Amino acid sequence: AGLWTVFTLGGVGSKPPSQLEQCSPLANQSLLLLLVLANLTDAADTPNPYRQAIMSFKNTQDSSAFSSSNPHAFQINFNSLYTALCEQQRSDQATLLLYMLLHQNGNVRTYVLARTDIENLV
């Protein structure tokens, strides 16, 4: 809450916490931390490793071989991620994560566009 207070200038003009934020504060704080870390600026000599990981993770159900050439590469179940994002679209943080994933990770973008139930997300 302290970090969020700093970013929102003490809650000036903020809306009351949503039901999601009240029932799962750890998930909400974790999502906020992920967004902050992924949006840190790159250093002159090294790129942001969190952004690199967001841009390159793959689906666990993908049939292609998982290469470990990228030190920040990992796999996640895209179906679970898609379901969670559909359920949390009332949250600004979840919408921002979805936006970032669609624009920066081609694997997520391809998966979402291939879904037949995209109206759940919209």
N, C-alpha and C positions, 0 to 999 in steps of 0.2 A: 504494500500500500504506500510505503514511503517513496519508492521510486516513481510510482504513478502520480503521487502528489506533486513531485518535482516537475514532471512533464506537463501536468495540467494546471500548474501554478496554484496549487492548493485547492483545486476543485472549483475554481471560478467558472461559473456558467456550466457546470457539469450537470448531467442528468442523474437521477437516483440509480443505484446499482440494479441491474437486471436480475431476474430470477436465476439465470444461469450463473452469474457472478456470485450470488448468495449461496447457491447449493454446491458449487465446486470451485472454491477460491484458489486451490492449488493449481487446477487446470487453467484457470484464467490467468494467474500470475505467471505460469510457465509459458503460456502463449505470448503474453506481453514480453517476457524476457527473450523468447525466440525471435520475435519481431525486432526488438531493439538490437540484438546481436547480429542478426542478418542484415540490418540496414546501417551498420557502422561503416564509415568510409574506409577505403582501402589505403594501406600504407604505400609509400613510394616504392619500396622494395618487395613487399609481399601483399598478395590479395587477401581479402577478408575470408578466412577459412569457413565461417558460418555461411556466408553467401555462396561460396563454392559448393558446399554440401547441399544447400537448397537447390542450386542449379543443376546438380548432377545425380541426385538419388534416383533409383530405379524401382520397378515393381517386383515384388517377391514372386509373383505368378508369371513373370515374363519368361519365355522359353529360351531366350538367348543367354549365352554364358555371361556370368558376372565377372567383369575384369577389375582387378584391383590396382590398375595403373594410376588412378586418382587416389591420393591418400585420404581424401575426404568423402569418398564414395561409400554409400550404404544402400540397403534395400528396405522397403516398407511395403506393406500390403495396401495397394491403391484402392481396393474395394472398401476397406475399413476407413481409410482416409476420406474417400468420397462420401461415405455414409455419415461420418462425423461432421464433415463440412456442410452437408445438406441439413443436418439437424440443428446446426448452430448458426444459421444465416441471419438470425436476429442480432447477433453479436457483431459489433464493428471490427473487433480483433479478428474474428474468424473470416470475415469478408476481406479484410486486408491480407490475411494469409492466402486465401484463395486467389486473390488478384495477383499477388507476388508469385505464387506457384504457376499460374497460367501464363504469366509473362516471362518468367525466367527459367522454367523447367519444361523442356520440350516433351519429356516423357509423360508428365502430368497432363499437359495440354492435349497430347494425342489420346491419352486414356479418356479424358473428359469428353472430347469430341466424338469418340467412338461409342460412348454410352447411349443407350436407347431411351433412358429415363432422365434426360437432361432437364426436363421441366421441374423435377424435384429440386434442382439446384437453383433454377431461375425463380 
